[in-house]
Amino acid sequence: MAITPVKEMVAQAKKTITSLSTEEAARMAEAGEALLVDIRDPRELSRDGRIPGAFHAPRGMLEFWVDPESPYHKEGLATDKTLVLFCASAWRSALSVKTLKEMGVENIAEMEGGFAAWKKEERPIDL
């Protein structure tokens, strides 16, 4: 059995989801229109820092935290704001946005380039 390469899965996901530039994601978050959701592993946060005000939802728990019927539901993700997911480089976030769309989440997007792009553009980071 051949395994579909993750790079191909990410490319397919990106065809069906909304991607926002870091500038647009920052603007929307600042205006109260979006909630930045950091899906990186806790080790990545402690090693690389975090975006101020971003909600941390580890990739492994994301679907459970978003689902209001899950015993693990997090009220912070139950918002009318657009959820803007990001990871280190926008691969995990692309797959996650696709999955949450399939679950029925409507106001959702990913941040192009992820945390790496945010950091490269010298946007604010809490270490």
Contacts in CASP RR format, 6 or more apart in sequence:
PFRMAT RR
TARGET T0000
AUTHOR 0000-0000-0000
METHOD contacts of the structure
MODEL  1
MAITPVKEMVAQAKKTITSLSTEEAARMAEAGEALLVDIRDPRELSRDGR
IPGAFHAPRGMLEFWVDPESPYHKEGLATDKTLVLFCASAWRSALSVKTL
KEMGVENIAEMEGGFAAWKKEERPIDL
6 91 0 8 1.000
9 95 0 8 1.000
10 91 0 8 1.000
10 94 0 8 1.000
10 95 0 8 1.000
13 94 0 8 1.000
13 95 0 8 1.000
13 97 0 8 1.000
13 98 0 8 1.000
14 94 0 8 1.000
16 98 0 8 1.000
16 101 0 8 1.000
17 94 0 8 1.000
17 97 0 8 1.000
17 98 0 8 1.000
17 101 0 8 1.000
17 108 0 8 1.000
17 109 0 8 1.000
17 110 0 8 1.000
18 97 0 8 1.000
18 108 0 8 1.000
18 109 0 8 1.000
18 110 0 8 1.000
19 90 0 8 1.000
19 94 0 8 1.000
19 109 0 8 1.000
19 110 0 8 1.000
19 111 0 8 1.000
19 112 0 8 1.000
20 28 0 8 1.000
20 84 0 8 1.000
20 109 0 8 1.000
20 110 0 8 1.000
20 111 0 8 1.000
20 112 0 8 1.000
21 111 0 8 1.000
21 112 0 8 1.000
22 111 0 8 1.000
22 112 0 8 1.000
22 113 0 8 1.000
22 114 0 8 1.000
22 117 0 8 1.000
22 118 0 8 1.000
22 121 0 8 1.000
22 123 0 8 1.000
25 34 0 8 1.000
25 36 0 8 1.000
25 84 0 8 1.000
25 86 0 8 1.000
25 109 0 8 1.000
25 111 0 8 1.000
26 123 0 8 1.000
28 34 0 8 1.000
28 82 0 8 1.000
28 84 0 8 1.000
29 35 0 8 1.000
29 36 0 8 1.000
29 53 0 8 1.000
29 84 0 8 1.000
32 81 0 8 1.000
33 81 0 8 1.000
33 82 0 8 1.000
34 81 0 8 1.000
34 82 0 8 1.000
34 83 0 8 1.000
34 84 0 8 1.000
34 109 0 8 1.000
35 55 0 8 1.000
35 76 0 8 1.000
35 77 0 8 1.000
35 79 0 8 1.000
35 81 0 8 1.000
35 82 0 8 1.000
35 83 0 8 1.000
35 84 0 8 1.000
36 51 0 8 1.000
36 53 0 8 1.000
36 54 0 8 1.000
36 55 0 8 1.000
36 84 0 8 1.000
36 86 0 8 1.000
36 111 0 8 1.000
37 54 0 8 1.000
37 55 0 8 1.000
37 56 0 8 1.000
37 57 0 8 1.000
37 77 0 8 1.000
37 83 0 8 1.000
37 84 0 8 1.000
37 85 0 8 1.000
37 86 0 8 1.000
38 45 0 8 1.000
38 50 0 8 1.000
38 51 0 8 1.000
38 54 0 8 1.000
38 55 0 8 1.000
38 56 0 8 1.000
38 57 0 8 1.000
38 86 0 8 1.000
38 87 0 8 1.000
38 115 0 8 1.000
39 57 0 8 1.000
39 58 0 8 1.000
39 59 0 8 1.000
39 62 0 8 1.000
39 85 0 8 1.000
39 86 0 8 1.000
39 87 0 8 1.000
39 92 0 8 1.000
39 93 0 8 1.000
39 96 0 8 1.000
40 48 0 8 1.000
40 56 0 8 1.000
40 58 0 8 1.000
40 59 0 8 1.000
40 86 0 8 1.000
40 87 0 8 1.000
40 88 0 8 1.000
40 92 0 8 1.000
40 115 0 8 1.000
41 58 0 8 1.000
41 59 0 8 1.000
42 56 0 8 1.000
42 58 0 8 1.000
44 88 0 8 1.000
44 115 0 8 1.000
45 56 0 8 1.000
48 88 0 8 1.000
48 115 0 8 1.000
48 119 0 8 1.000
49 125 0 8 1.000
49 126 0 8 1.000
49 127 0 8 1.000
50 56 0 8 1.000
50 125 0 8 1.000
50 126 0 8 1.000
51 86 0 8 1.000
51 115 0 8 1.000
51 118 0 8 1.000
51 123 0 8 1.000
51 124 0 8 1.000
51 125 0 8 1.000
51 126 0 8 1.000
52 124 0 8 1.000
52 125 0 8 1.000
52 126 0 8 1.000
54 86 0 8 1.000
55 76 0 8 1.000
55 77 0 8 1.000
57 65 0 8 1.000
57 66 0 8 1.000
57 74 0 8 1.000
57 77 0 8 1.000
59 87 0 8 1.000
59 92 0 8 1.000
59 96 0 8 1.000
61 72 0 8 1.000
62 96 0 8 1.000
62 99 0 8 1.000
62 100 0 8 1.000
63 70 0 8 1.000
63 99 0 8 1.000
63 100 0 8 1.000
63 103 0 8 1.000
64 70 0 8 1.000
64 72 0 8 1.000
64 73 0 8 1.000
65 72 0 8 1.000
65 73 0 8 1.000
65 74 0 8 1.000
65 77 0 8 1.000
66 73 0 8 1.000
66 74 0 8 1.000
66 77 0 8 1.000
66 100 0 8 1.000
66 103 0 8 1.000
66 105 0 8 1.000
67 73 0 8 1.000
67 103 0 8 1.000
68 78 0 8 1.000
77 83 0 8 1.000
80 107 0 8 1.000
81 107 0 8 1.000
82 107 0 8 1.000
82 108 0 8 1.000
82 109 0 8 1.000
83 100 0 8 1.000
83 105 0 8 1.000
83 107 0 8 1.000
83 108 0 8 1.000
83 109 0 8 1.000
84 108 0 8 1.000
84 109 0 8 1.000
84 110 0 8 1.000
84 111 0 8 1.000
85 93 0 8 1.000
85 96 0 8 1.000
85 97 0 8 1.000
85 100 0 8 1.000
85 108 0 8 1.000
85 109 0 8 1.000
85 110 0 8 1.000
85 111 0 8 1.000
86 93 0 8 1.000
86 110 0 8 1.000
86 111 0 8 1.000
86 113 0 8 1.000
86 114 0 8 1.000
86 115 0 8 1.000
86 118 0 8 1.000
87 93 0 8 1.000
87 96 0 8 1.000
87 114 0 8 1.000
87 115 0 8 1.000
88 114 0 8 1.000
88 115 0 8 1.000
88 116 0 8 1.000
89 113 0 8 1.000
89 114 0 8 1.000
89 115 0 8 1.000
89 116 0 8 1.000
89 117 0 8 1.000
90 110 0 8 1.000
90 111 0 8 1.000
90 112 0 8 1.000
90 113 0 8 1.000
90 114 0 8 1.000
90 117 0 8 1.000
93 110 0 8 1.000
93 111 0 8 1.000
93 114 0 8 1.000
94 110 0 8 1.000
96 110 0 8 1.000
97 108 0 8 1.000
97 109 0 8 1.000
97 110 0 8 1.000
100 108 0 8 1.000
101 108 0 8 1.000
111 117 0 8 1.000
111 118 0 8 1.000
118 125 0 8 1.000
119 125 0 8 1.000
END
